[in-house]
Amino acid sequence: MQPSPYHTGLAWLVKMAWRDSRRNRSRLFLFVSSIIIGIAALVAIYSFGDNLEKDIDNQAATLIGADLVLHTNRILTDEGEAIVDSIRQLSQSVSEEQQFASMVMFQRNGGTRLVQVRALGGDFPYYGELETIPQAAGTAFRQGQQALVDKTLMLQFDAQVGDSIKVGSVSFAIAGILQRAPGQNGISTSVAPAVFIPLADLPATGLNQKGSRINYDYYFQFDGRVDADALVSELDSILEIQRIDSETIASQKRETGRSFADMNNFLSLVGFVALLLGCIGVSSAIHIYIKEKLHSIAILRCLGATALQAFLIYLIQVLGIGFLGSLIGALLGTLIQQLLPIVFRDFLPVSISSEISWWSIAQGVGLGIWISVLFALLPLIRIRNFTPLNTLRVSLDIPHITRDKWSWMVYGLIILFIFGYAFLQLDGLVETLTFTAGVVAAFLLLYAAANLLISLVRRFFPASWSYLWRQGLSNLFRPNNQTAILVVAIGLGTAFIALLFLVQHMLIARVTLSSSENQPNMVLFDIQSAQRADVARLVRDQQLPVLDEVPIITVQLEAINGITADDARRDSTLEVSRRALGGELRVTYREQLSDSEKITAGKWVGRVNEGSPAIVSLETDYAERIRVKIGDSLLFNVQGVRVPAVVGSFREVDWNRVQTNFRLIFPVGVIDHAPQFHVLMTRVPDEATSARIQQAVVQQFPNVSIIDLGLILSILDEILEKIGFVIRFMGGFSILTGFVVLIASVMISKYQRMRENVLLRTMGASRRQLLAITALEYLFLGLIASFVGVFLALIGSWALAVFSFEVPFAPDIVTMALLLVSVTASTVIIGLLNSRGVINRPPLEILRRDS
């Protein structure tokens, strides 16, 4: 008997879906519980991105502190001075700043540190403020011989307001603690803490000598009648000729937004991976649920319902519960978003608000519903093959999912969805295809590895083992097992976390390799030629070796094969690098190659006679960037003197070595007498010796700066730890989703396990034996998943080590072993906790259980 049209409309389908779900709503909710974490991650990231975009718009002016900033790394020429003067006439206020790296000494305890000295003149910043303790210090320090010192330095050297700090030859009273300055964030202050001094006192320090490496900044404030962007556009070509960079509020807004948009897109992809893991759980759970509903579906077919109607009944259930799960995920994501500004505060130059983003919530809910339906379609489309005969033959053969053309269509939609989402987050087609292929390959590899391992267990089943071990192993390939799906979910989460640890370890190793025995770990630079012998003598008097002394000269590349920057500007078809022409280079001259260099093309020439053409050697990558080849002619401006040169060779340079490596080297006999400063390298055995020599150098040669590799390593470790924490925080969503999938899968499959365990109880198995079998099953499951995940992470990190970081592959085996044990133990614990309800079922349950 066919149901009447009145009973086959949408209302009837919804009513049937509601009635059918009454006894299964808790189980239905488990179907989408695995996507809640993924939706929560995405909503949190979307909300964070929305708030970040609004806050950058609102705070862009405070990022640079002025309407227009001009940057240059050399003293202005007459033409440059004329440009600044012309802009000054249009301005309400003008400030000037000179920035450079220098050593400072805290005179109360003798502590020394390389800092970023910022000599400031004028009322900068015009927007925002120098946040100091006490508050008035941000203005008061300009009135006398006083300084503002970054809070990290104050803590490191236990300094107090009122103490003295020596900068060059001058002692400054510490007027206040610098909390924040325009554009500063936690990372930048870790690398180069700032010390502000009045610009008027800079000449007395003796640090702005000829040859000193100083950056010059000019800050302008306009009234409403001057458009800073239009002014920059008008002066663009002149500024480029003078090698002056410009920055406005609008350009800062664009640049900051672009930088953090990239970060936000990366985080979105991380959250998306977690969501995909949850989707695998949805598909698996719906598959089990539909298999349990075979009898109900067959009865509906006997009563006259069509295959489409049966399909729609269960699709409505998925839609409803998908909406509920997505809504919960969106609410959880909104709560998580309150934490993200705290997690990312060291990386952001602006203060991030935590407002609720309704658009992000709508996106998360919509995405959750769509993805629930999409991944549930794989098992749902099989309903159309159920016939009334299934009431008599529940085991009636149904075409395998791989032989169903509609299944392949769903697979295509899933891949298209992944591609589309990645395309919205990434910049190009190649990156999108790479990400999509990587995600698909990772899932396929994990799925294949799981099936391979299970096949090996089945084929080489240890029949001689005890019953409990055999039963635990056999559960891995029993009917309705969740082995493959859990290996994919937990394995991918483990692989993600393991890869983060390995990459962080490699980044640290990349630098620590240079600190091995007999390698320099201290660099003294900005040594003037007249100081060279005295500084070397001071180092030797401290019983330290002088491992290397290198002269450094600043030159400008003016022409390549006779083509100048003006020629390249007029004719864009010329095959030269326009950016390279006119740019400054730090070069040296030497007769022999260092042990970190190797000639890859041409012939090395280390000395030429006076008057002979200079035959220079270029680093390979630099030569490619400026588009030159062996035999090309170059013209350099060396402190006002034109020096022609010919490209004689290309070098491969090991930039991982802590020593003076250069993109371009002159032979001896060409620029030996040009104005230059020197770098000296030594090795200190301990921190006490390092502190002693730094104090001696600062006292006798205040213009000389020192890089302590031990300090650099500790700073790098701190920075990488912060970055690692952020990425692990986001990556934690992936592994958390894996465990949610595990919990949901165990609870869903317990209805199949119930019959098995009750039968075992009926045959005399004790509760302890059932617990042992369950523990062993999840022990094997956790070991397989974590082993495959760690294995994939090792392959990925090996590829990064060889092809990207170019360092020896030396994985942190101890950390990987701890991760493997942790994931396995967590899997066992979760499996046991969620199996208690099954194990505690009495034997009579099998007789009373209602299908």
Residue pairs with C-beta under 8 A, 6 or more apart in sequence:
1 303
1 304
2 304
3 12
3 303
3 304
3 305
6 12
8 309
13 309
13 312
13 313
13 316
14 316
16 300
16 313
17 313
17 314
17 316
17 317
17 320
20 293
20 296
20 313
20 314
20 317
21 28
21 317
21 320
21 321
24 289
25 321
27 289
27 747
27 748
27 751
28 289
28 317
28 321
29 321
29 324
29 325
30 285
30 744
30 747
30 748
31 282
31 285
31 286
31 289
31 318
31 321
31 372
31 376
31 744
31 748
32 282
32 321
32 322
32 324
32 325
32 326
32 368
32 372
33 325
33 740
33 743
33 744
34 277
34 278
34 279
34 280
34 281
34 282
34 285
34 489
34 737
34 740
34 741
34 744
35 275
35 278
35 279
35 281
35 282
35 325
35 326
35 329
35 368
35 371
35 372
36 278
36 325
36 326
36 328
36 329
36 332
36 740
37 274
37 278
37 329
37 332
37 733
37 736
37 737
37 740
38 271
38 272
38 274
38 275
38 276
38 277
38 278
38 279
38 329
38 733
38 737
39 275
39 325
39 326
39 329
39 330
39 332
39 333
39 364
39 365
39 367
39 368
40 329
40 330
40 332
40 333
40 336
40 733
41 270
41 271
41 274
41 275
41 333
41 336
41 730
41 733
42 268
42 271
42 272
42 275
42 333
42 363
42 364
42 367
43 329
43 330
43 332
43 333
43 334
43 336
43 337
43 360
43 361
43 363
43 364
44 271
44 333
44 334
44 336
44 337
44 340
45 264
45 267
45 268
45 271
45 340
45 730
46 268
46 333
46 357
46 359
46 360
46 363
46 364
47 333
47 334
47 337
47 356
47 357
47 360
47 361
48 264
48 267
48 337
48 340
48 341
48 344
48 352
49 261
49 264
49 268
49 360
50 357
50 359
50 360
51 337
51 341
51 352
51 353
51 354
51 355
51 357
52 260
52 264
52 348
52 350
52 352
53 257
53 261
54 353
54 355
55 350
55 351
55 352
55 353
56 63
56 253
56 256
56 257
56 260
56 350
57 253
59 128
59 350
59 351
60 249
60 250
60 252
60 253
60 256
61 67
61 127
61 128
61 249
62 125
62 127
62 128
62 182
62 350
63 182
63 183
63 249
63 252
63 253
63 256
63 349
63 350
64 127
64 182
64 183
64 219
64 247
64 248
64 249
64 252
65 124
65 125
65 126
65 127
65 128
65 182
65 183
65 219
66 95
66 124
66 125
66 126
66 127
66 219
66 220
66 221
67 126
67 220
67 221
67 222
67 226
67 228
67 248
67 249
68 87
68 219
68 220
68 222
68 228
68 231
68 232
68 246
68 247
68 248
69 217
69 218
69 219
69 220
69 246
69 247
69 248
70 83
70 84
70 87
70 217
70 218
70 220
70 239
70 244
70 245
70 246
70 247
71 215
71 216
71 217
71 244
71 245
71 246
71 247
72 80
72 215
72 216
72 242
72 243
72 244
72 245
73 213
73 214
73 215
73 216
73 243
73 584
74 216
74 243
74 584
75 216
76 84
76 216
76 242
77 242
79 238
79 241
79 242
80 242
80 244
83 235
83 238
83 239
83 242
83 244
84 218
87 218
87 220
87 231
87 235
88 94
88 220
90 220
90 222
90 226
90 231
91 220
91 221
91 222
91 226
92 221
92 222
92 223
93 122
93 123
93 126
93 220
93 221
94 122
94 218
94 219
94 220
94 221
95 120
95 121
95 122
95 123
95 124
95 126
95 218
95 219
96 120
96 121
96 122
96 199
96 216
96 217
96 218
96 219
97 118
97 119
97 120
97 121
97 124
97 199
97 216
97 217
97 218
97 219
98 118
98 119
98 199
98 202
98 208
98 214
98 215
98 216
98 217
99 116
99 117
99 118
99 119
99 214
99 215
99 217
100 116
100 117
100 207
100 208
100 212
100 213
100 214
100 215
101 114
101 115
101 116
101 117
101 192
101 213
101 705
102 114
102 115
102 117
102 167
102 168
102 207
102 703
102 705
103 112
103 113
103 114
103 115
103 694
103 697
103 698
103 702
103 704
103 705
103 706
104 112
104 113
104 115
104 117
104 165
104 166
104 167
104 195
104 698
105 111
105 112
105 165
105 166
105 695
105 698
105 699
106 112
106 157
106 159
106 163
106 164
106 165
106 166
107 163
107 164
107 165
107 166
107 171
108 159
108 163
108 164
109 157
109 158
110 691
110 695
111 156
111 157
111 691
112 691
112 694
112 695
112 698
112 706
113 153
113 156
113 157
113 193
113 711
114 192
114 705
114 706
114 707
114 708
114 711
115 150
115 153
115 192
115 193
115 194
115 195
116 192
116 193
116 194
116 195
117 167
117 195
117 197
117 207
118 194
118 195
118 196
118 197
119 196
119 197
119 198
119 199
119 201
119 202
120 142
120 196
120 197
120 198
120 199
121 142
121 198
121 199
121 200
122 199
122 219
124 219
125 181
125 182
125 219
126 219
126 221
127 182
128 182
129 138
130 138
130 148
130 178
130 180
130 181
130 196
131 138
131 178
131 179
131 180
131 181
132 138
132 148
132 175
132 176
132 177
132 178
132 179
133 161
133 176
133 177
133 179
134 161
134 176
136 176
137 146
137 148
137 161
137 175
137 176
137 177
138 148
138 176
140 146
140 175
140 176
141 147
141 148
141 175
141 176
141 196
141 197
141 198
142 198
144 173
144 198
145 170
145 171
145 172
145 173
145 198
145 201
146 172
146 173
146 174
146 175
146 197
146 198
147 165
147 167
147 172
147 173
147 174
147 175
147 195
147 196
147 197
148 174
148 175
148 176
148 177
148 178
148 194
148 195
148 196
149 159
149 165
149 174
149 176
149 177
149 178
149 193
149 195
150 177
150 178
150 189
150 193
150 194
150 195
151 177
151 178
151 179
151 189
152 189
152 190
152 193
153 159
153 193
153 195
154 160
154 174
154 177
159 165
159 174
160 174
161 174
161 175
161 176
161 177
162 173
162 174
163 173
163 174
164 171
164 172
164 173
164 174
165 171
165 172
165 174
165 195
166 172
166 698
166 702
167 195
167 197
167 205
167 207
167 702
168 204
168 205
168 206
168 207
168 702
168 703
169 204
169 205
169 206
169 702
170 201
170 204
170 205
172 197
172 201
178 194
178 196
181 194
181 196
183 349
184 194
184 349
185 346
185 347
185 348
185 349
186 345
186 346
186 347
186 722
187 346
187 347
187 719
187 722
190 715
190 718
190 719
191 715
191 719
197 205
202 208
205 702
206 702
206 703
207 702
207 703
208 214
209 528
209 703
210 675
211 528
211 554
211 675
211 676
211 677
212 526
212 703
213 526
220 228
222 228
228 248
228 249
228 250
229 248
229 250
229 251
232 239
232 246
232 248
232 251
235 246
236 246
237 569
239 245
239 246
240 569
241 565
241 566
241 582
243 582
243 583
243 584
256 349
256 350
260 348
263 347
265 425
265 426
266 425
267 730
268 425
269 422
269 425
269 426
269 435
270 727
270 730
270 731
270 733
270 734
271 730
271 733
272 421
272 422
272 425
273 439
273 492
273 496
273 734
274 493
274 733
274 734
274 736
274 737
275 367
275 371
275 737
276 418
276 439
276 443
277 488
277 489
277 492
277 493
277 734
277 737
277 738
277 741
278 737
278 740
278 741
279 371
279 372
279 374
279 375
280 375
280 443
280 485
280 488
280 489
280 741
281 485
281 489
281 737
281 740
281 741
281 744
281 745
282 371
282 372
282 375
282 376
283 375
283 376
283 378
283 379
284 482
284 485
284 741
284 745
285 744
285 745
285 748
286 318
286 375
286 376
286 378
286 379
286 380
287 378
287 379
288 480
288 748
288 749
288 752
289 379
289 748
290 297
290 314
290 379
290 380
290 382
290 383
291 480
292 751
292 851
293 314
294 386
294 390
294 394
295 390
295 391
295 394
295 851
297 310
297 383
297 386
297 390
298 386
298 387
298 388
298 389
298 390
298 391
298 394
299 391
300 309
300 310
300 313
301 307
301 310
301 386
301 387
301 388
301 390
302 388
302 391
305 313
307 383
307 384
307 385
307 386
308 384
310 383
310 384
310 386
311 380
311 381
311 383
311 384
314 380
314 383
315 373
315 376
315 380
318 372
318 373
318 376
318 380
319 369
319 372
319 373
321 372
322 368
322 369
322 372
322 373
322 376
323 365
323 368
323 369
325 368
325 372
326 364
326 365
326 366
326 367
326 368
326 369
326 372
327 365
327 368
329 364
329 368
330 360
330 361
330 364
330 365
330 368
331 361
333 360
333 361
333 364
334 356
334 357
334 361
337 354
337 357
338 354
340 352
341 348
341 351
341 352
341 353
341 354
343 725
343 726
343 729
344 352
344 726
345 352
346 722
347 722
347 726
371 417
374 410
374 413
374 414
374 417
375 414
377 410
377 413
378 401
378 407
378 410
378 411
381 404
381 406
381 407
381 410
382 398
382 401
382 404
385 398
385 399
386 398
387 396
389 396
390 396
401 407
402 408
415 436
415 440
418 436
418 439
418 440
419 432
419 433
419 436
422 431
422 432
422 435
422 436
422 439
423 429
423 432
426 432
426 435
442 492
442 495
442 792
443 488
443 492
445 792
446 487
446 488
446 491
446 492
446 495
446 788
446 789
446 792
447 484
447 487
447 488
449 487
449 491
449 788
449 791
450 483
450 484
450 487
450 488
450 491
450 784
450 785
450 788
451 484
453 487
453 784
453 788
454 476
454 477
454 483
454 484
457 473
457 476
457 477
457 780
458 477
461 470
461 473
461 474
462 469
462 470
462 473
463 470
465 473
468 769
468 772
468 773
468 776
469 776
471 773
471 776
472 772
472 773
472 774
472 775
472 776
472 777
472 779
472 780
473 776
473 777
473 780
475 481
475 773
475 777
476 483
476 777
476 780
476 781
477 483
478 756
479 752
480 749
480 752
481 749
482 745
482 746
482 749
483 781
483 784
485 741
485 745
486 738
486 741
486 742
486 745
486 781
486 785
487 781
487 784
487 785
487 788
489 737
489 738
489 741
489 742
489 785
490 735
490 738
490 739
490 741
490 742
490 782
490 785
490 786
490 789
490 823
490 827
491 738
491 784
491 785
491 786
491 788
491 789
491 792
492 734
492 738
492 789
493 734
493 735
493 736
493 737
493 738
493 739
493 789
494 735
494 738
494 785
494 786
494 788
494 789
494 790
494 793
494 819
494 820
494 823
495 788
495 789
495 790
495 792
495 793
495 796
496 731
496 734
496 735
496 789
496 793
497 728
497 731
497 732
497 734
497 735
497 819
498 789
498 790
498 793
498 794
498 816
498 819
499 793
499 796
499 797
500 724
500 727
500 728
500 731
501 724
501 812
501 815
501 816
501 819
502 793
502 794
502 796
502 797
502 811
502 812
502 816
503 797
503 800
504 720
504 721
504 723
504 724
505 811
505 812
505 815
506 797
506 800
506 801
506 805
506 807
507 716
507 720
507 805
508 713
508 716
508 717
508 720
509 807
509 810
510 656
510 805
510 807
511 656
511 658
511 712
511 713
511 716
512 713
513 656
513 807
513 808
514 656
514 657
514 658
514 709
515 521
515 658
515 709
515 710
515 713
518 683
519 657
519 658
519 659
519 683
520 547
520 548
520 658
520 659
520 681
520 682
520 683
520 709
521 658
521 683
521 684
521 708
521 709
521 710
522 681
522 682
522 683
522 684
522 690
522 693
522 706
522 707
522 708
522 709
523 658
523 679
523 680
523 681
523 706
523 707
523 709
524 535
524 539
524 679
524 680
524 681
524 682
524 697
524 704
524 705
524 706
525 552
525 677
525 678
525 679
525 680
525 704
525 705
525 706
525 707
526 677
526 703
526 704
526 705
527 535
527 677
527 678
527 679
527 680
527 701
527 704
528 677
528 678
528 703
529 551
529 676
529 677
529 678
531 701
531 704
532 549
532 678
532 680
534 700
534 701
535 678
535 680
535 697
535 701
535 704
536 546
536 549
536 680
538 693
538 696
538 697
538 700
538 701
539 545
539 546
539 680
539 682
539 693
540 546
542 689
542 692
542 693
542 696
544 682
544 683
544 684
544 689
544 693
545 682
545 683
546 680
546 681
546 682
547 681
547 682
547 683
548 659
548 660
548 679
548 680
548 681
549 678
549 679
549 680
549 681
550 588
550 590
550 660
550 678
550 679
550 680
550 681
551 588
551 589
551 676
551 677
551 678
552 586
552 587
552 588
552 660
552 676
552 677
552 678
552 679
553 586
553 587
553 588
553 589
553 638
553 639
553 671
553 674
553 675
553 676
554 584
554 585
554 586
554 587
554 639
555 584
555 585
555 587
555 636
555 637
555 638
555 639
555 643
555 671
556 582
556 583
556 584
556 585
556 636
556 637
557 580
557 581
557 582
557 583
557 585
557 626
557 634
557 635
557 636
558 564
558 565
558 581
558 582
558 635
558 636
558 637
558 642
559 581
559 633
559 634
559 635
560 576
560 577
560 580
560 581
560 626
560 627
560 628
560 632
560 633
560 634
560 635
561 576
561 628
561 632
561 633
562 633
562 635
563 574
563 576
563 581
564 581
565 578
565 581
565 582
567 574
568 574
568 576
568 578
568 581
569 578
572 578
575 627
576 626
576 627
577 625
577 626
577 627
580 625
580 626
585 663
585 664
586 662
587 662
587 663
587 664
587 665
587 666
587 671
588 660
588 662
588 665
588 666
589 665
589 666
589 667
589 668
589 669
589 670
589 671
589 672
590 606
590 665
590 667
590 668
591 606
591 607
591 667
591 668
592 606
593 599
593 604
593 606
593 651
594 659
594 660
594 661
596 653
596 654
596 657
596 659
596 661
597 651
597 652
597 653
597 654
597 661
598 651
598 652
599 617
599 649
599 650
599 651
599 652
600 620
600 650
600 651
600 652
601 620
601 630
601 649
601 650
602 617
602 630
602 647
602 648
602 649
602 650
603 648
603 649
604 617
604 648
604 649
604 651
605 615
605 617
605 648
605 649
605 667
606 667
606 668
607 667
607 668
607 669
608 614
608 615
608 667
608 668
608 669
608 670
609 669
610 669
612 669
613 644
613 645
613 646
614 643
614 644
614 645
614 646
614 666
614 667
614 670
614 671
615 645
615 646
615 647
615 648
615 649
615 667
616 634
616 645
616 646
616 647
616 648
616 664
616 665
616 666
616 667
617 648
617 649
617 650
617 651
617 664
617 665
618 628
618 647
618 649
618 650
618 651
618 663
618 664
619 650
619 651
619 652
619 653
619 661
619 662
619 663
619 664
620 650
620 651
620 652
620 653
622 663
622 664
623 629
623 647
623 650
628 634
628 647
629 647
630 647
630 648
630 649
630 650
631 646
631 647
632 646
632 647
633 644
633 645
633 646
633 647
634 644
634 645
634 646
634 647
635 642
635 643
635 644
635 645
636 642
636 643
636 644
636 645
637 643
638 671
638 674
639 674
639 675
641 674
643 670
643 671
645 666
645 670
651 665
653 661
653 662
654 661
655 661
656 806
656 807
658 709
659 681
660 679
660 681
682 693
684 690
684 693
684 708
687 710
690 708
690 710
694 706
694 708
697 704
697 706
698 704
735 823
739 826
739 827
739 830
742 827
742 830
742 831
743 830
743 834
746 830
746 831
746 834
746 835
747 834
750 834
750 835
750 837
750 838
753 835
753 838
754 838
754 841
754 845
754 849
755 846
755 849
757 765
757 770
757 838
757 839
757 841
758 841
758 842
758 843
758 845
758 846
759 846
760 769
760 770
760 773
761 770
761 841
761 842
761 843
762 843
762 846
767 839
767 840
770 839
771 832
771 835
771 839
774 831
774 832
774 835
774 839
775 828
775 831
775 832
777 831
778 827
778 828
778 830
778 831
778 832
779 824
779 827
779 828
781 827
781 831
782 823
782 824
782 825
782 826
782 827
782 828
783 820
783 824
785 823
785 827
786 819
786 820
786 823
786 824
786 827
787 820
789 823
790 816
790 819
790 820
793 816
794 811
794 816
797 809
797 811
798 809
798 811
801 807
801 808
801 809
802 809
